[in-house]
Amino acid sequence: MLSTIAMIKAAVPWMRKQNAGRIVNILSITVKQPESNLLVSNTMRSGLVGYTKSVSRELASENILINNVAPGYTRTERLGELADDLAGKTKVSVERVFGDWESKIPMGRLGRPEELANVVTFLASDAASYVTGVTIQVDGGFVQGLL
């Protein structure tokens, strides 16, 4: 958490000189729906949501916008590594692990990296010039919470 805050603090002076800036933190759906056995990760990511909300209010008048993206299960190399590890531990196939994850997602599939990239691109663009301090889920409907 502190490394992300340090990067934000390092970037803000440059953004102030430019009279504008965009910061997009990539977190996880665990900020909305914590996962068991991820105590440090759940705490750190949720702390960044609070930090983003607070600092967004301070920077908004300077046209420096800061937001979060909370991806769900996205078909990346890292998710493949996690599937391999879980398959080994539970003695099931990797396809079964992916299938179990997909069965929990209302869209019935994992996200694609480009779908996540599209949201980040939007937040970094002028099209999002009135969006700051938010956390956008990119999860195929996985998180069921209202907030």
MARBA-3410 file (N, C-alpha, C, O; in Angstrom, 1 decimal):
147
0.8,-1.2,0.0,0.0,0.0,0.0,0.9,1.2,0.0,0.6,2.2,-0.7 ~ 1.9,1.2,0.8,2.8,2.4,0.9,3.5,2.7,-0.4,3.8,3.8,-0.7 ~ 3.9,1.6,-1.1,4.6,1.9,-2.4,3.6,2.6,-3.4,4.1,3.4,-4.2 ~ 2.4,2.2,-3.4,1.4,2.9,-4.3,1.2,4.3,-3.9,1.2,5.2,-4.8 ~ 1.1,4.5,-2.6,0.9,5.9,-2.2,2.2,6.7,-2.5,2.1,7.9,-2.9
3.4,6.2,-2.3,4.6,6.9,-2.7,4.6,7.2,-4.2,5.1,8.3,-4.5 ~ 4.2,6.3,-5.0,4.2,6.6,-6.5,3.2,7.7,-6.8,3.5,8.6,-7.6 ~ 2.1,7.7,-6.2,1.1,8.8,-6.4,1.7,10.1,-5.9,1.6,11.1,-6.7 ~ 2.3,10.1,-4.8,2.9,11.4,-4.3,4.0,11.9,-5.2,4.2,13.1,-5.3 ~ 4.7,11.0,-5.8,5.8,11.3,-6.7,5.2,11.9,-8.0,5.9,12.8,-8.6
4.1,11.4,-8.5,3.5,11.8,-9.7,2.8,13.1,-9.7,2.8,13.8,-10.6 ~ 2.2,13.4,-8.5,1.3,14.6,-8.4,2.0,15.9,-8.7,1.4,16.7,-9.4 ~ 3.2,16.1,-8.3,3.9,17.4,-8.6,4.0,17.6,-10.1,3.9,18.7,-10.6 ~ 4.4,16.5,-10.8,4.5,16.6,-12.3,3.1,16.9,-12.9,3.0,17.7,-13.8 ~ 2.1,16.3,-12.4,0.8,16.5,-12.9,0.3,17.9,-12.7,-0.4,18.5,-13.5
0.7,18.5,-11.5,0.3,19.8,-11.2,1.0,20.8,-12.2,0.3,21.8,-12.7 ~ 2.2,20.5,-12.6,2.9,21.4,-13.6,2.2,21.3,-15.0,2.2,22.2,-15.7 ~ 1.6,20.1,-15.2,0.8,19.9,-16.5,-0.6,20.4,-16.4,-1.3,20.5,-17.4 ~ -1.0,20.8,-15.2,-2.4,21.3,-15.0,-3.4,20.2,-15.3,-4.6,20.5,-15.6 ~ -3.0,18.9,-15.2,-3.9,17.8,-15.4,-3.2,16.5,-15.1,-2.0,16.4,-15.1
-4.0,15.5,-14.8,-3.4,14.2,-14.7,-4.5,13.1,-14.4,-5.6,13.4,-14.0 ~ -4.1,11.9,-14.7,-5.0,10.7,-14.4,-4.2,9.7,-13.7,-3.0,9.3,-14.1 ~ -4.7,9.1,-12.6,-4.1,8.0,-11.9,-5.2,6.9,-11.8,-6.3,7.2,-11.5 ~ -4.8,5.7,-12.2,-5.7,4.6,-12.2,-5.0,3.5,-11.4,-4.0,2.9,-11.9 ~ -5.5,3.2,-10.3,-5.0,2.0,-9.5,-5.7,0.8,-9.9,-7.0,0.8,-10.0
-5.0,-0.3,-10.1,-5.6,-1.6,-10.4,-5.6,-2.4,-9.1,-4.5,-2.8,-8.7 ~ -6.7,-2.7,-8.6,-6.8,-3.4,-7.3,-7.3,-4.8,-7.5,-6.6,-5.7,-8.1 ~ -8.5,-5.1,-7.1,-9.1,-6.5,-7.1,-10.5,-6.4,-6.7,-10.9,-5.5,-5.9 ~ -11.3,-7.3,-7.1,-12.7,-7.4,-6.6,-12.7,-7.6,-5.1,-13.8,-7.5,-4.4 ~ -11.6,-8.0,-4.5,-11.6,-8.2,-3.0,-11.8,-7.0,-2.3,-12.0,-7.0,-1.0
-11.7,-5.8,-2.9,-12.1,-4.6,-2.2,-13.6,-4.5,-2.0,-14.0,-3.7,-1.1 ~ -14.3,-5.2,-2.7,-15.8,-5.2,-2.6,-16.3,-6.5,-1.9,-17.3,-6.5,-1.3 ~ -15.5,-7.6,-2.1,-15.9,-8.9,-1.6,-14.6,-9.6,-1.2,-14.1,-10.4,-2.0 ~ -14.2,-9.4,0.0,-12.9,-10.0,0.5,-12.9,-11.5,0.3,-13.9,-12.2,0.4 ~ -11.7,-12.0,0.0,-11.5,-13.5,-0.1,-10.9,-14.0,1.2,-10.1,-13.4,1.8
-11.3,-15.2,1.5,-10.7,-15.9,2.7,-9.2,-16.1,2.5,-8.7,-16.3,1.4 ~ -8.5,-16.1,3.6,-7.0,-16.3,3.6,-6.2,-15.3,2.8,-5.0,-15.5,2.5 ~ -6.7,-14.1,2.6,-6.0,-13.0,2.0,-6.0,-11.8,2.9,-6.3,-10.7,2.4 ~ -5.8,-12.0,4.1,-5.9,-10.9,5.1,-5.1,-9.6,4.7,-5.7,-8.5,4.7 ~ -3.9,-9.8,4.4,-3.0,-8.6,4.1,-3.5,-8.0,2.8,-3.6,-6.8,2.8
-3.7,-8.8,1.8,-4.2,-8.2,0.5,-5.5,-7.5,0.6,-5.7,-6.4,0.1 ~ -6.5,-8.1,1.3,-7.8,-7.5,1.5,-7.6,-6.2,2.2,-8.3,-5.2,1.9 ~ -6.8,-6.1,3.2,-6.6,-4.9,4.0,-5.9,-3.8,3.2,-6.4,-2.7,3.2 ~ -4.8,-4.2,2.5,-4.1,-3.2,1.8,-4.9,-2.6,0.6,-4.9,-1.4,0.5 ~ -5.6,-3.4,-0.1,-6.4,-2.9,-1.2,-7.5,-2.1,-0.8,-7.8,-1.0,-1.4
-8.2,-2.5,0.3,-9.3,-1.6,0.8,-8.7,-0.3,1.3,-9.4,0.7,1.2 ~ -7.5,-0.3,1.9,-6.9,0.9,2.4,-6.7,1.8,1.2,-6.8,3.1,1.3 ~ -6.3,1.3,0.1,-6.1,2.1,-1.1,-7.4,2.7,-1.7,-7.3,3.8,-2.2 ~ -8.4,2.0,-1.5,-9.7,2.6,-1.9,-10.0,3.8,-1.0,-10.4,4.9,-1.5 ~ -9.8,3.7,0.3,-10.0,4.9,1.2,-9.1,6.0,0.8,-9.5,7.2,0.8
-7.8,5.7,0.6,-6.8,6.7,0.2,-7.3,7.4,-1.1,-7.2,8.6,-1.2 ~ -7.7,6.6,-2.1,-8.1,7.2,-3.4,-9.3,8.1,-3.2,-9.3,9.2,-3.7 ~ -10.2,7.7,-2.4,-11.4,8.5,-2.2,-11.0,9.9,-1.5,-11.5,10.9,-1.9 ~ -10.1,9.8,-0.5,-9.7,11.0,0.2,-8.9,11.9,-0.7,-9.2,13.1,-0.8 ~ -7.9,11.4,-1.4,-7.0,12.3,-2.2,-7.7,12.8,-3.4,-7.4,13.8,-3.9
-8.7,12.0,-3.9,-9.4,12.5,-5.1,-10.1,13.9,-4.8,-10.2,14.7,-5.7 ~ -10.6,14.0,-3.6,-11.2,15.3,-3.2,-10.2,16.4,-3.2,-10.6,17.6,-3.6 ~ -9.0,16.2,-2.8,-8.0,17.2,-2.7,-7.4,17.6,-4.1,-7.1,18.7,-4.3 ~ -7.4,16.6,-5.0,-6.8,16.9,-6.3,-7.8,17.3,-7.4,-7.4,17.8,-8.5 ~ -9.1,17.1,-7.2,-10.1,17.3,-8.2,-10.1,18.7,-8.8,-10.2,18.9,-10.0
-9.9,19.7,-8.0,-9.9,21.1,-8.5,-8.7,21.4,-9.3,-8.7,22.4,-10.0 ~ -7.7,20.5,-9.3,-6.5,20.7,-10.2,-6.6,19.9,-11.4,-5.6,19.7,-12.1 ~ -7.7,19.3,-11.7,-7.9,18.4,-12.9,-7.0,17.2,-12.8,-6.6,16.7,-13.8 ~ -6.7,16.7,-11.6,-6.0,15.5,-11.4,-7.0,14.5,-10.8,-7.5,14.6,-9.7 ~ -7.3,13.5,-11.6,-8.3,12.6,-11.3,-7.7,11.2,-10.9,-6.8,10.8,-11.6
-8.2,10.6,-9.9,-7.7,9.3,-9.4,-8.8,8.4,-9.2,-9.8,8.7,-8.5 ~ -8.7,7.2,-9.8,-9.8,6.2,-9.7,-9.1,4.8,-9.5,-7.9,4.6,-9.6 ~ -10.0,3.9,-9.2,-9.6,2.5,-9.0,-10.3,1.6,-10.0,-11.5,1.9,-10.3 ~ -9.7,0.5,-10.4,-10.4,-0.5,-11.2,-10.2,-1.8,-10.4,-9.1,-2.1,-9.9 ~ -11.3,-2.5,-10.2,-11.3,-3.8,-9.4,-11.6,-4.9,-10.3,-12.8,-5.3,-10.5
-10.6,-5.5,-10.9,-10.9,-6.7,-11.8,-11.3,-7.9,-11.0,-10.8,-8.2,-9.9 ~ -12.1,-8.7,-11.7,-12.4,-10.0,-11.2,-11.5,-11.0,-11.9,-10.4,-10.7,-12.3 ~ -12.0,-12.3,-12.0,-11.2,-13.3,-12.6,-11.0,-13.0,-14.1,-12.0,-12.9,-14.9 ~ -9.8,-12.7,-14.4,-9.4,-12.3,-15.8,-8.4,-13.3,-16.3,-7.4,-13.6,-15.6 ~ -8.5,-13.8,-17.5,-7.7,-14.8,-18.1,-6.3,-14.3,-18.4,-6.0,-13.9,-19.6
-5.5,-14.3,-17.4,-4.1,-13.8,-17.5,-3.1,-14.9,-17.2,-3.5,-16.0,-16.8 ~ -1.8,-14.7,-17.5,-0.8,-15.7,-17.1,-0.9,-16.0,-15.6,-0.8,-17.2,-15.2 ~ -1.0,-15.0,-14.8,-1.0,-15.1,-13.4,-2.2,-16.0,-13.0,-2.1,-16.8,-12.1 ~ -3.4,-15.8,-13.5,-4.5,-16.6,-13.2,-4.3,-18.1,-13.6,-4.7,-19.0,-12.9 ~ -3.6,-18.3,-14.7,-3.2,-19.6,-15.1,-2.3,-20.3,-14.1,-2.4,-21.5,-13.8
-1.3,-19.5,-13.5,-0.4,-20.0,-12.5,-1.2,-20.4,-11.3,-1.0,-21.4,-10.6 ~ -2.2,-19.6,-10.9,-3.0,-19.9,-9.7,-3.8,-21.1,-9.9,-4.0,-21.9,-9.0 ~ -4.4,-21.3,-11.2,-5.1,-22.5,-11.5,-4.3,-23.7,-11.4,-4.7,-24.7,-10.9 ~ -3.1,-23.6,-11.9,-2.2,-24.8,-11.9,-1.9,-25.2,-10.4,-1.9,-26.3,-10.0 ~ -1.6,-24.2,-9.6,-1.3,-24.4,-8.2,-2.5,-25.0,-7.5,-2.4,-26.0,-6.7
-3.7,-24.5,-7.7,-4.9,-25.0,-7.0,-5.2,-26.4,-7.5,-5.6,-27.2,-6.7 ~ -5.0,-26.6,-8.8,-5.3,-28.0,-9.3,-4.4,-29.0,-8.7,-4.8,-30.1,-8.4 ~ -3.1,-28.6,-8.5,-2.2,-29.5,-7.8,-2.6,-29.8,-6.4,-2.4,-30.9,-5.9 ~ -3.0,-28.8,-5.7,-3.3,-28.9,-4.3,-4.6,-29.7,-4.1,-4.8,-30.5,-3.1 ~ -5.6,-29.6,-5.0,-6.9,-30.2,-4.8,-7.0,-31.4,-5.7,-8.1,-32.1,-5.6
-6.0,-31.8,-6.5,-6.0,-33.0,-7.3,-7.2,-33.0,-8.3,-7.8,-34.1,-8.5 ~ -7.5,-31.9,-8.9,-8.4,-31.8,-10.0,-7.7,-31.2,-11.2,-6.6,-30.7,-11.1 ~ -8.4,-31.2,-12.3,-7.7,-30.7,-13.5,-7.8,-29.1,-13.5,-8.6,-28.5,-12.9 ~ -6.9,-28.6,-14.3,-6.8,-27.1,-14.4,-8.1,-26.7,-15.1,-8.7,-25.6,-14.7 ~ -8.6,-27.4,-16.0,-9.9,-27.1,-16.7,-11.1,-27.0,-15.6,-11.9,-26.2,-15.7
-11.0,-27.9,-14.7,-12.0,-27.9,-13.6,-11.9,-26.7,-12.8,-12.9,-26.1,-12.4 ~ -10.7,-26.3,-12.5,-10.5,-25.1,-11.7,-11.1,-23.9,-12.4,-11.8,-23.1,-11.8 ~ -10.7,-23.7,-13.7,-11.3,-22.6,-14.5,-12.8,-22.7,-14.5,-13.5,-21.7,-14.4 ~ -13.3,-23.9,-14.7,-14.8,-24.1,-14.8,-15.5,-23.7,-13.5,-16.5,-23.1,-13.5 ~ -14.8,-24.0,-12.4,-15.4,-23.6,-11.1,-15.5,-22.1,-10.9,-16.5,-21.6,-10.5
-14.4,-21.5,-11.4,-14.4,-20.0,-11.3,-15.5,-19.4,-12.2,-16.2,-18.5,-11.8 ~ -15.5,-19.9,-13.4,-16.5,-19.4,-14.4,-18.0,-19.7,-13.9,-18.8,-18.8,-14.2 ~ -18.2,-20.7,-13.2,-19.6,-21.0,-12.7,-20.0,-20.0,-11.7,-21.2,-19.9,-11.5 ~ -19.1,-19.3,-11.1,-19.5,-18.3,-10.1,-19.7,-16.9,-10.7,-20.2,-16.0,-10.0 ~ -19.4,-16.8,-12.0,-19.6,-15.5,-12.7,-20.9,-15.5,-13.5,-21.1,-16.3,-14.3
-21.7,-14.5,-13.2,-23.0,-14.5,-13.9,-22.8,-14.5,-15.5,-23.7,-15.0,-16.2 ~ -21.8,-13.9,-16.0,-21.6,-13.9,-17.4,-21.1,-15.3,-17.9,-21.0,-15.5,-19.1 ~ -20.7,-16.2,-17.0,-20.4,-17.5,-17.3,-19.0,-17.7,-18.0,-18.7,-18.7,-18.6 ~ -18.1,-16.7,-17.8,-16.8,-16.8,-18.4,-15.9,-15.9,-17.7,-16.3,-15.0,-16.9 ~ -14.6,-16.1,-17.9,-13.6,-15.2,-17.3,-13.4,-13.9,-18.2,-13.8,-13.9,-19.4
-13.0,-12.9,-17.6,-12.7,-11.7,-18.3,-11.5,-11.8,-19.2,-10.6,-12.6,-19.0 ~ -11.5,-11.0,-20.2,-10.3,-10.9,-21.1,-9.5,-9.7,-20.8,-10.0,-8.7,-20.4 ~ -8.2,-9.8,-20.8,-7.3,-8.6,-20.5,-7.7,-7.3,-21.2,-7.7,-6.3,-20.6 ~ -8.1,-7.4,-22.4,-8.5,-6.2,-23.2,-9.8,-5.6,-22.6,-10.0,-4.4,-22.8 ~ -10.6,-6.4,-22.0,-11.8,-5.8,-21.4,-11.4,-4.9,-20.2,-12.0,-3.9,-20.0
-10.5,-5.4,-19.4,-9.9,-4.6,-18.3,-9.2,-3.3,-18.9,-9.4,-2.2,-18.3 ~ -8.4,-3.5,-19.9,-7.7,-2.4,-20.5,-8.6,-1.3,-21.0,-8.3,-0.2,-20.9 ~ -9.8,-1.7,-21.5,-10.7,-0.8,-22.0,-11.2,0.2,-21.0,-11.4,1.4,-21.2 ~ -11.5,-0.4,-19.8,-11.9,0.5,-18.7,-10.8,1.4,-18.2,-11.1,2.6,-17.9 ~ -9.6,0.9,-18.1,-8.5,1.7,-17.7,-8.3,2.8,-18.7,-8.0,4.0,-18.4
-8.4,2.5,-20.0,-8.2,3.5,-21.1,-9.3,4.6,-20.9,-9.0,5.8,-21.1 ~ -10.5,4.2,-20.7,-11.6,5.2,-20.5,-11.2,6.1,-19.3,-11.3,7.3,-19.5 ~ -10.8,5.6,-18.2,-10.5,6.4,-17.0,-9.4,7.3,-17.3,-9.3,8.4,-16.6 ~ -8.5,6.9,-18.1,-7.3,7.8,-18.4,-7.6,8.8,-19.5,-6.7,9.6,-19.8 ~ -8.7,8.7,-20.1,-9.1,9.6,-21.2,-9.9,10.8,-20.8,-10.3,10.9,-19.7
-10.0,11.8,-21.8,-10.8,12.9,-21.6,-12.3,12.6,-21.5,-13.1,13.4,-20.9 ~ -12.7,11.4,-22.0,-14.1,11.0,-21.8,-14.5,10.8,-20.4,-15.7,10.8,-20.1 ~ -13.5,10.6,-19.5,-13.8,10.4,-18.1,-13.5,11.7,-17.3,-13.1,11.6,-16.1 ~ -13.6,12.8,-17.9,-13.2,14.1,-17.3,-14.0,14.5,-16.0,-13.6,15.5,-15.4 ~ -15.1,13.8,-15.8,-15.9,14.1,-14.6,-16.0,12.9,-13.7,-17.0,12.8,-12.9
-15.0,12.0,-13.8,-15.0,10.8,-12.9,-13.8,10.8,-12.1,-12.7,10.8,-12.6 ~ -14.0,10.9,-10.8,-12.9,10.8,-9.8,-13.3,10.2,-8.5,-14.5,10.4,-8.1 ~ -12.4,9.4,-7.9,-12.7,8.9,-6.6,-13.5,7.6,-6.6,-14.1,7.2,-5.6 ~ -13.7,7.0,-7.7,-14.6,5.8,-7.8,-13.7,4.5,-8.0,-12.6,4.5,-8.4 ~ -14.4,3.4,-7.7,-13.9,2.1,-7.9,-14.8,1.4,-8.9,-16.0,1.1,-8.5
-14.3,1.0,-10.0,-15.2,0.4,-11.0,-14.8,-1.1,-11.1,-13.6,-1.5,-11.3 ~ -15.8,-2.0,-10.9,-15.6,-3.4,-11.0,-15.6,-3.8,-12.4,-16.4,-3.3,-13.2 ~ -14.7,-4.7,-12.8,-14.7,-5.3,-14.1,-14.7,-6.8,-13.8,-13.6,-7.4,-13.9 ~ -15.9,-7.4,-13.6,-15.9,-8.7,-13.0,-17.0,-9.6,-13.6,-17.3,-10.7,-13.0 ~ -17.7,-9.2,-14.6,-18.7,-10.0,-15.2,-19.9,-10.3,-14.3,-20.7,-11.2,-14.5
-20.1,-9.4,-13.3,-21.2,-9.5,-12.3,-20.9,-10.3,-11.1,-21.8,-10.7,-10.4 ~ -19.6,-10.7,-10.9,-19.2,-11.6,-9.8,-19.6,-11.1,-8.4,-20.3,-11.8,-7.7 ~ -19.3,-9.8,-8.2,-19.5,-9.2,-6.8,-21.0,-8.9,-6.8,-21.6,-8.3,-7.7 ~ -21.7,-9.4,-5.7,-23.1,-9.2,-5.6,-23.5,-8.1,-4.6,-24.7,-7.8,-4.5 ~ -22.5,-7.3,-4.1,-22.9,-6.2,-3.2,-23.5,-5.0,-3.9,-23.3,-4.9,-5.1
-24.2,-4.2,-3.1,-24.8,-3.0,-3.7,-23.8,-1.8,-3.8,-24.0,-1.0,-4.6 ~ -22.8,-1.8,-3.0,-21.9,-0.6,-3.0,-20.5,-1.0,-3.5,-19.7,-0.2,-3.6
END
